[in-house]
């Protein structure tokens, strides 16, 4: 099922209530990082490691956000991808304060 987001782009979760205003602002980097990954892939980037590195850099630049993992995987098998072809799932987990976020973006029909 599609991920539901709040108006500011943060993935909707009951845990969001535990975030301070500055933590919530920092957590928004997660959605921005996934949007950047989507844009790069839709623009033709096919190297999964490069996409993952871009997410790591963007999230890593945000104070107070601890990235646990980022993965670019096959959406059916969850096997790591080296090269992105027709479909990909970009997934991440990160902590902001004591709140753990899991977020992802699914890309399909990439061959046009």
Secondary structure, DSSP 4 states (H G I P E B T S, - for coil): -PPPB-TTSPBP-GGGGG--HHHHHHHHHHHHHHHHHHHHHHTT--BHHHHHHHHHHHHHTSTTEEEEEEEEE-TTT-PBPSB--S-EEEEEEEEETTEEEEEEEEE--TT-
